[in-house]
Amino acid sequence: VTDFDLAAWQRFLGDAVSAGRLSARLNLLSEQGGKQLKLSVTSQIADLAAKFGAKPLTQATLALKLNGQANDFKKVSLSDYRLDLTQQGQPALTVSGSAGFDAGAFNLQTQIEAVMARLMGSGPATPLTAGVKLDGTFTNQVLDLRQLQVAFAPTQRAPKNELTAAGRLDLSTPGTTKGRLTVKSDTLDLTQLYEAFAGEKSAATTSAGTAASPPPPTDNVEPKPVTLPLQLTAAATLGQVYLREVTLQNCQVTAQVDGGKVTLDPCRLAMNGAPVNATVDLNLGVKGYTYALALQMDRVPLQPIADTFSPDTRGQYQGLILARAQIKGAGVTVASLRKNLGGQAGFSFTNANIQLMGPKTRKLVVPIATLLRVEAITKSPLNWLDARIELGGGNINLSRFTAQSEAFEATTAGVIPIAEVLTNSPLNLPVEFALRRSLAEKASLLPPNTPADAKYAMLPKFVTVKGTVGDPKTDLNELALGGL
């Protein structure tokens, strides 16, 4: 085939490919009465224009070469194959390797190199490389996976940057796949892979996402039961896993799927040196589902997590996370949450340095600072935060919420009734607000009964948090401060 114009066939190709010239050569040699076949393929699409990723692919070239052989249709081998995609003459994607299948036994070796900035129109311009090795057998509808190895480019933290899996999958029972998989890794650095696919959000995208209105409420109907076609146990043992500044150590995770039942137990690891334990018990096989979640985090550093997933606010969130949760429920509609949701949860940030940068936080704090004429309230980072929540009886019982900085201390508690749309749940939370003594004196707001050794001066109750969970607002009673 020489210079086959793809643009003339766009009606059949659709919008995916709008231009390109295809040239191809196929050689097939049949020997021994067709029992032995030898195949070679060389093809190229020049001047390719296609929709692929964030922006159209233009001035691209796609080339494919492969050589293979089949003996009596029982033994098939690809001695070599290679696919190259270039964008304006620069490499965008390269896939190469070999493969074979012989009487149920199979093997695959392939090497992938992708430049996401050229391939998808976003992401890093440095190549992402990965090698894949696959080895096993498939006989009598049973897959024995001896080894699946995925290796990424070595890094300073992970010189042996690879993940291996092995197991057995039985496909002989119609509609159900049974089996067990084990996943292991000594060191695994996922930073390059994460950055290749996650990319960096632009300021415009972040701003638009922040200002976006909540999705409209869906029909208040419980989802139907789901039975997954799996009876599978997967166990993972990971020594060191890196993602930007987050480090996971000694990960032990076992997931079980049995039709509609999904469990995660155990799930234990250390995150940047601090222990994390969790269990999940989910039953999708009943209408509305049932679920139970338990979580414990003991002094997990906040800054690596914040800097990893929010690099634009690097250094603005520091501290240690202590969290504990025990939550159970049945059903996901509001009526079911009101009736069945129960449990308790709590979290604390200690030794913290959390900047009050979020729009919702500033929306609450700025009116207070303006009324009191104390600008330091908005500029002083939080050094301690503590919250305790109990769920049950259709309510969210906020038994305690305290935020403290060098400039102020604020404490509130109250009951939040669960609304038809969770984010519309109304707030009416009176706040006890205290200023640092020196700031209260400077602003002429020091109550006369303030102890001489008190770090904070408690002000009359003049603040109430109102609005909704999705749109909290500060309600101020200026008259309450008149006496000061």
C-alpha positions as CSV (number, residue, x, y, z in Angstrom):
1,V,0.0,0.0,0.0
2,T,1.5,3.3,-1.1
3,D,0.3,6.8,0.1
4,F,-3.2,5.8,1.0
5,D,-5.0,9.1,1.9
6,L,-6.8,8.7,5.2
7,A,-8.5,12.1,4.9
8,A,-10.6,10.8,2.1
9,W,-12.0,8.1,4.4
10,Q,-12.8,10.3,7.3
11,R,-16.5,9.4,7.1
12,F,-15.5,5.9,8.1
13,L,-12.7,6.8,10.5
14,G,-14.7,9.3,12.5
15,D,-13.3,12.3,14.3
16,A,-10.3,10.3,15.8
17,V,-8.2,10.6,12.6
18,S,-8.5,13.6,10.3
19,A,-5.4,13.3,8.1
20,G,-2.5,10.9,7.2
21,R,-0.9,9.0,4.4
22,L,-0.6,5.2,4.9
23,S,2.2,3.1,3.4
24,A,2.5,-0.6,4.3
25,R,4.3,-3.7,3.2
26,L,3.3,-7.2,4.3
27,N,5.3,-10.4,3.4
28,L,3.8,-13.8,4.2
29,L,5.7,-17.0,3.5
30,S,3.8,-20.3,3.8
31,E,5.8,-23.6,4.0
32,Q,5.1,-27.3,4.7
33,G,1.6,-27.1,3.4
34,G,0.7,-24.0,5.6
35,K,2.0,-25.6,8.8
36,Q,4.8,-23.0,9.0
37,L,4.1,-19.3,8.4
38,K,6.5,-16.5,8.4
39,L,5.3,-12.9,8.6
40,S,6.9,-9.5,8.3
41,V,5.1,-6.2,8.4
42,T,6.5,-2.7,7.8
43,S,4.1,0.2,7.8
44,Q,4.0,4.0,8.3
45,I,1.4,6.8,8.6
46,A,3.0,10.1,7.6
47,D,1.5,13.6,8.2
48,L,-0.8,12.1,10.8
49,A,-3.4,14.3,12.5
50,A,-5.5,12.8,15.3
51,K,-7.3,13.6,18.5
52,F,-5.3,12.0,21.3
53,G,-5.1,13.6,24.8
54,A,-5.5,17.2,25.8
55,K,-4.7,18.7,22.4
56,P,-4.8,17.3,18.8
57,L,-1.8,15.4,17.5
58,T,-0.5,17.1,14.4
59,Q,2.5,16.6,12.1
60,A,3.0,13.2,13.5
61,T,4.4,9.9,12.1
62,L,3.5,6.4,13.2
63,A,5.7,3.5,12.2
64,L,5.3,-0.2,12.9
65,K,7.7,-3.1,12.2
66,L,7.3,-6.7,13.3
67,N,8.6,-10.2,12.4
68,G,6.8,-13.3,13.5
69,Q,6.4,-17.0,12.9
70,A,3.7,-19.6,13.5
71,N,4.3,-23.4,13.5
72,D,1.1,-25.5,13.0
73,F,-0.8,-22.7,14.8
74,K,0.4,-24.1,18.1
75,K,3.6,-22.2,18.5
76,V,3.5,-18.5,17.7
77,S,6.5,-16.2,18.2
78,L,7.2,-12.5,17.5
79,S,10.9,-12.3,17.3
80,D,10.8,-8.5,17.4
81,Y,8.2,-5.7,17.1
82,R,8.6,-2.0,17.3
83,L,6.1,0.9,17.2
84,D,7.4,4.5,17.0
85,L,5.2,7.7,17.2
86,T,6.9,11.0,16.6
87,Q,5.5,14.5,16.9
88,Q,7.1,17.1,14.7
89,G,10.1,14.9,14.3
90,Q,10.5,14.4,18.1
91,P,9.9,11.0,19.8
92,A,6.5,10.8,21.6
93,L,6.1,7.0,22.1
94,T,8.2,3.9,21.5
95,V,7.1,0.4,22.2
96,S,9.4,-2.6,21.4
97,G,10.0,-6.2,22.4
98,S,9.3,-9.8,21.7
99,A,6.6,-12.4,22.5
100,G,5.8,-16.1,22.2
101,F,3.1,-18.7,22.8
102,D,3.8,-22.4,22.8
103,A,1.3,-25.1,23.8
104,G,-0.2,-22.9,26.6
105,A,3.0,-21.4,27.7
106,F,3.4,-17.7,27.0
107,N,6.1,-15.0,27.5
108,L,6.3,-11.3,26.7
109,Q,9.1,-8.8,27.0
110,T,8.4,-5.2,26.1
111,Q,10.0,-1.8,26.6
112,I,7.9,1.4,26.6
113,E,9.1,5.0,26.4
114,A,6.7,7.9,26.4
115,V,7.0,11.6,26.4
116,M,3.7,12.7,27.8
117,A,4.1,16.4,26.8
118,R,4.2,15.4,23.2
119,L,1.9,12.3,23.4
120,M,-1.0,13.8,25.5
121,G,-0.3,17.5,25.1
122,S,0.3,17.8,28.9
123,G,2.7,16.4,31.5
124,P,6.5,16.4,31.7
125,A,8.8,16.6,28.7
126,T,11.2,14.0,30.1
127,P,10.7,10.4,28.9
128,L,8.7,8.0,31.0
129,T,10.2,4.5,30.6
130,A,8.9,1.1,31.7
131,G,9.8,-2.5,31.0
132,V,7.3,-5.3,31.2
133,K,8.0,-9.1,31.5
134,L,5.3,-11.6,31.4
135,D,5.6,-15.4,31.9
136,G,3.1,-18.1,32.5
137,T,0.7,-20.7,31.1
138,F,-2.9,-20.8,30.1
139,T,-4.4,-24.3,29.9
140,N,-7.9,-25.7,30.5
141,Q,-9.1,-22.2,31.2
142,V,-6.7,-21.7,34.1
143,L,-4.1,-18.9,34.0
144,D,-0.9,-19.6,36.0
145,L,0.9,-16.3,36.2
146,R,4.5,-17.2,37.1
147,Q,5.7,-13.6,36.9
148,L,4.5,-10.2,35.8
149,Q,7.3,-7.7,36.3
150,V,6.9,-4.0,35.7
151,A,10.2,-2.1,36.0
152,F,10.5,1.7,35.9
153,A,13.7,3.8,35.4
154,P,15.9,3.6,38.5
155,T,15.9,6.6,40.8
156,Q,18.2,7.6,43.7
157,R,15.6,6.4,46.2
158,A,14.8,3.2,44.3
159,P,17.8,1.8,42.4
160,K,15.6,-1.4,41.9
161,N,12.4,0.3,40.9
162,E,10.1,-2.6,40.1
163,L,6.9,-4.4,41.0
164,T,6.2,-8.1,40.6
165,A,3.0,-10.1,40.6
166,A,2.2,-13.8,40.5
167,G,-0.9,-15.9,41.0
168,R,-3.5,-18.2,39.6
169,L,-6.8,-17.4,37.9
170,D,-9.4,-20.0,37.2
171,L,-11.8,-19.1,34.4
172,S,-13.5,-22.5,34.1
173,T,-16.7,-21.5,36.1
174,P,-19.0,-19.5,33.8
175,G,-19.5,-15.9,35.0
176,T,-16.9,-16.1,37.8
177,T,-13.2,-15.8,38.0
178,K,-11.6,-17.4,41.0
179,G,-8.0,-17.0,42.1
180,R,-5.3,-15.4,44.2
181,L,-2.7,-12.8,43.4
182,T,0.4,-11.7,45.3
183,V,2.1,-8.4,44.6
184,K,5.6,-7.6,45.9
185,S,8.2,-4.8,45.7
186,D,11.3,-3.9,47.7
187,T,11.5,-0.4,46.4
188,L,9.1,1.5,44.1
189,D,9.3,5.2,43.2
190,L,6.0,6.3,41.6
191,T,6.9,9.9,41.3
192,Q,7.6,10.0,37.6
193,L,4.6,7.9,36.8
194,Y,2.3,10.2,38.9
195,E,3.7,13.4,37.3
196,A,3.3,11.9,33.8
197,F,-0.4,11.3,34.2
198,A,-1.5,13.8,36.9
199,G,0.4,16.8,35.5
200,E,0.2,20.2,37.1
201,K,-3.1,22.0,37.4
202,S,-3.0,25.5,36.1
203,A,-4.1,28.4,38.3
204,A,-7.1,28.9,36.0
205,T,-8.1,25.3,36.4
206,T,-7.6,25.4,40.2
207,S,-9.6,28.7,40.4
208,A,-12.4,27.3,38.3
209,G,-12.5,24.1,40.3
210,T,-12.7,26.1,43.5
211,A,-15.5,28.3,42.4
212,A,-17.5,25.5,40.7
213,S,-21.0,25.0,42.1
214,P,-21.8,21.6,43.8
215,P,-23.4,19.0,41.5
216,P,-27.1,18.9,41.5
217,P,-28.8,16.3,43.8
218,T,-29.5,12.9,42.3
219,D,-32.6,10.9,42.7
220,N,-33.0,9.7,46.3
221,V,-33.0,6.1,45.3
222,E,-30.8,3.3,46.7
223,P,-28.5,1.7,44.1
224,K,-29.3,-1.8,43.1
225,P,-27.3,-4.8,44.4
226,V,-24.0,-5.5,42.5
227,T,-22.4,-8.9,42.3
228,L,-18.9,-8.8,40.9
229,P,-17.8,-11.8,38.8
230,L,-14.9,-12.4,41.1
231,Q,-13.8,-14.7,43.9
232,L,-10.4,-13.2,44.3
233,T,-7.8,-12.6,47.1
234,A,-5.0,-10.2,46.4
235,A,-2.2,-9.7,48.9
236,A,0.5,-6.9,48.5
237,T,3.8,-6.6,50.4
238,L,5.7,-3.5,49.6
239,G,8.9,-2.5,51.3
240,Q,9.4,1.2,50.3
241,V,7.0,3.2,48.1
242,Y,7.8,6.8,47.2
243,L,5.5,9.4,45.7
244,R,7.1,12.8,45.6
245,E,7.6,13.6,49.3
246,V,5.3,10.8,50.7
247,T,7.1,7.6,51.8
248,L,5.2,4.4,52.6
249,Q,7.0,1.7,54.4
250,N,6.3,-1.9,55.3
251,C,3.0,-2.0,53.5
252,Q,0.9,-5.1,54.1
253,V,-2.5,-5.1,52.3
254,T,-4.9,-7.9,51.6
255,A,-8.1,-7.4,49.6
256,Q,-10.8,-10.0,49.1
257,V,-13.6,-9.9,46.6
258,D,-16.4,-12.6,46.9
259,G,-19.2,-11.6,44.6
260,G,-20.8,-8.6,46.3
261,K,-18.5,-8.6,49.4
262,V,-15.3,-6.6,49.4
263,T,-13.0,-6.5,52.4
264,L,-9.6,-4.8,53.0
265,D,-8.0,-6.4,56.0
266,P,-5.3,-6.0,57.0
267,C,-4.2,-2.6,55.6
268,R,-1.2,-1.5,57.7
269,L,1.8,0.6,56.8
270,A,4.0,3.5,58.0
271,M,3.6,6.9,56.3
272,N,6.8,8.9,56.6
273,G,7.6,6.8,59.6
274,A,4.2,7.0,61.4
275,P,1.8,4.1,61.7
276,V,-1.4,3.9,59.7
277,N,-4.0,1.1,60.1
278,A,-7.3,0.7,58.3
279,T,-10.0,-1.9,57.6
280,V,-12.9,-1.8,55.1
281,D,-15.9,-4.2,55.0
282,L,-18.2,-3.4,52.1
283,N,-21.3,-5.5,50.9
284,L,-22.4,-4.4,47.4
285,G,-24.7,-7.4,47.2
286,V,-27.6,-5.8,49.0
287,K,-29.7,-2.8,47.9
288,G,-28.0,0.4,49.0
289,Y,-24.9,-1.4,50.2
290,T,-23.6,-1.8,53.7
291,Y,-20.3,-0.6,54.9
292,A,-17.9,-0.4,57.8
293,L,-14.7,1.6,58.0
294,A,-12.0,1.8,60.7
295,L,-9.0,4.1,60.5
296,Q,-6.1,5.0,62.8
297,M,-3.3,7.5,62.1
298,D,-0.7,8.2,64.8
299,R,1.3,11.4,64.4
300,V,1.5,11.3,60.6
301,P,3.5,14.3,59.2
302,L,1.2,16.6,57.3
303,Q,3.7,18.6,55.3
304,P,4.9,15.8,52.9
305,I,1.2,15.0,52.1
306,A,0.3,18.7,51.5
307,D,3.5,19.4,49.5
308,T,3.0,16.3,47.3
309,F,-0.6,16.9,46.3
310,S,-0.7,20.7,46.6
311,P,2.7,21.9,45.4
312,D,1.3,25.4,44.9
313,T,1.0,25.8,48.7
314,R,4.3,24.3,49.5
315,G,5.4,24.9,53.1
316,Q,2.1,26.3,54.2
317,Y,0.8,23.2,55.9
318,Q,2.9,21.6,58.7
319,G,2.1,19.5,61.7
320,L,1.3,16.0,62.8
321,I,-2.0,14.2,62.1
322,L,-3.7,12.1,64.7
323,A,-6.9,10.5,63.4
324,R,-9.3,7.8,64.5
325,A,-12.6,6.7,62.9
326,Q,-15.1,3.9,63.3
327,I,-18.0,4.3,60.9
328,K,-20.8,1.9,59.9
329,G,-23.9,2.3,57.8
330,A,-26.4,0.8,55.4
331,G,-27.6,2.7,52.3
332,V,-26.4,5.8,50.7
333,T,-29.6,7.9,50.4
334,V,-30.3,10.6,52.9
335,A,-33.1,8.6,54.5
336,S,-30.7,5.7,55.0
337,L,-27.9,7.9,56.3
338,R,-30.3,9.5,58.8
339,K,-31.5,6.0,59.9
340,N,-28.4,3.8,59.8
341,L,-25.2,5.9,59.7
342,G,-23.4,5.7,63.0
343,G,-19.9,5.8,64.6
344,Q,-17.4,8.4,65.7
345,A,-14.4,10.1,64.2
346,G,-11.8,12.5,65.4
347,F,-8.6,14.1,64.2
348,S,-6.0,16.5,65.5
349,F,-3.1,18.5,64.0
350,T,-0.4,19.1,66.6
351,N,2.9,21.1,66.3
352,A,1.2,22.6,63.3
353,N,1.9,25.5,61.0
354,I,-1.2,25.8,58.8
355,Q,-1.7,29.0,56.8
356,L,-5.3,30.3,56.6
357,M,-5.2,30.5,52.8
358,G,-8.4,28.6,51.8
359,P,-11.3,30.7,50.5
360,K,-13.8,29.1,52.9
361,T,-11.5,29.6,55.9
362,R,-10.8,33.3,55.0
363,K,-14.5,33.8,54.5
364,L,-15.0,32.8,58.1
365,V,-12.0,34.6,59.6
366,V,-11.8,37.9,57.8
367,P,-15.1,39.3,59.0
368,I,-14.0,38.6,62.6
369,A,-10.6,40.3,62.1
370,T,-12.3,43.3,60.4
371,L,-14.8,43.7,63.3
372,L,-12.1,43.4,66.0
373,R,-9.7,45.5,63.9
374,V,-7.0,42.9,64.5
375,E,-5.3,42.0,61.2
376,A,-3.0,39.4,62.9
377,I,-6.0,37.0,63.1
378,T,-5.8,36.4,59.3
379,K,-2.0,36.2,59.2
380,S,-1.2,34.0,62.2
381,P,-1.0,30.3,61.2
382,L,-2.8,27.6,63.1
383,N,-0.6,25.6,65.5
384,W,-3.2,23.3,66.9
385,L,-6.5,21.9,65.6
386,D,-8.8,19.3,67.2
387,A,-12.2,17.9,66.2
388,R,-14.4,15.2,67.5
389,I,-17.5,14.0,65.7
390,E,-20.2,11.4,66.5
391,L,-22.7,10.1,63.9
392,G,-26.2,8.8,64.7
393,G,-29.9,9.7,64.9
394,G,-29.7,11.5,61.6
395,N,-27.3,14.1,63.0
396,I,-23.6,15.0,62.9
397,N,-22.8,15.7,66.5
398,L,-19.8,18.0,66.6
399,S,-18.8,17.4,70.2
400,R,-15.7,19.6,69.9
401,F,-13.9,21.7,67.4
402,T,-11.0,23.9,68.4
403,A,-8.6,25.9,66.3
404,Q,-5.6,27.7,67.9
405,S,-3.0,30.1,66.7
406,E,-0.6,32.6,68.4
407,A,-3.3,35.3,67.7
408,F,-6.5,33.6,68.7
409,E,-8.3,30.5,70.0
410,A,-11.7,29.4,68.7
411,T,-13.9,26.6,70.1
412,T,-17.3,25.4,69.0
413,A,-19.7,22.5,69.4
414,G,-23.2,21.6,68.2
415,V,-25.5,19.4,66.3
416,I,-25.7,19.4,62.5
417,P,-28.9,17.7,61.1
418,I,-28.2,15.8,57.9
419,A,-30.1,17.5,55.0
420,E,-31.4,16.0,51.8
421,V,-28.2,17.0,50.2
422,L,-25.3,16.6,52.6
423,T,-23.6,19.9,51.7
424,N,-26.9,21.7,52.4
425,S,-26.9,20.5,56.1
426,P,-27.6,23.7,58.1
427,L,-25.1,25.1,60.6
428,N,-25.8,27.0,63.8
429,L,-22.7,26.7,65.9
430,P,-21.9,29.3,68.6
431,V,-18.2,30.0,68.9
432,E,-16.1,30.8,72.0
433,F,-13.5,33.2,70.7
434,A,-10.4,34.4,72.6
435,L,-7.7,36.8,71.5
436,R,-4.1,36.7,72.6
437,R,-3.9,39.0,75.6
438,S,-1.5,41.5,74.1
439,L,-3.7,41.8,71.0
440,A,-6.8,42.3,73.1
441,E,-5.1,45.0,75.1
442,K,-3.9,46.8,72.0
443,A,-7.4,46.7,70.5
444,S,-9.0,47.8,73.8
445,L,-10.9,44.5,74.0
446,L,-9.5,43.1,77.2
447,P,-12.3,41.9,79.5
448,P,-11.7,43.2,83.1
449,N,-12.0,39.8,84.6
450,T,-9.2,38.3,82.5
451,P,-6.6,36.5,84.7
452,A,-3.2,38.2,84.7
453,D,-1.4,35.0,83.7
454,A,-3.9,34.1,80.9
455,K,-2.3,33.8,77.4
456,Y,-5.7,34.4,75.8
457,A,-8.5,36.7,76.7
458,M,-12.0,35.2,76.3
459,L,-14.3,37.7,74.5
460,P,-18.1,37.8,75.0
461,K,-19.9,35.4,72.6
462,F,-20.2,37.4,69.4
463,V,-19.6,34.8,66.7
464,T,-21.9,32.1,65.3
465,V,-21.1,29.9,62.3
466,K,-24.2,29.7,60.2
467,G,-25.0,28.8,56.5
468,T,-24.4,25.2,55.4
469,V,-21.7,22.6,55.4
470,G,-21.0,23.4,51.8
471,D,-21.2,27.2,52.3
472,P,-20.4,28.2,55.9
473,K,-20.8,31.8,56.9
474,T,-19.8,33.9,60.0
475,D,-22.7,35.7,61.8
476,L,-21.4,38.5,64.1
477,N,-23.2,40.1,67.0
478,E,-21.5,43.5,67.3
479,L,-23.6,44.6,70.3
480,A,-22.1,41.8,72.3
481,L,-18.7,43.6,72.2
482,G,-20.2,47.0,73.1
483,G,-19.3,46.6,76.8
484,L,-15.6,46.3,75.9
